[in-house]
Amino acid sequence: MVKNEQREELWKEAYKKCRLSIRHIQMAKELGLSPKSLIKNIPNPKQKWKLPVRDWIEEMYAKRFKAKICRKSSLNYVIASRILARQSDAFCRCEKRSL
């Protein structure tokens, strides 16, 4: 029990220090990253080549799972376009049947 509490405290610390969202924490856990490694990889202002931790996690997740990370707005657009496509297909089928 003590280890679980300590582990959760480390994740909370990484959440605050790295300015991550819950989604990024979940991705990091799926990748098998530890909270210490996230905190260790916070870029210094002199390290211009280093990605911010949230972008680094997204990049590794996309490479590992070969999935594109969708933002909420683009995700809503994709869902809406699929719904409209289904509705238009259903409408076309109804017209063909009546002919």
Secondary structure, DSSP 8 states (H G I E B T S, - for coil): -HHHHHHHHHHHHHHHHTT--HHHHHHHHHHT--HHHHHHT---TT-TTS--HHHHHHHHHHHHH------HHHHHHHHHHHHHHHHHHHHHHHHHHH-
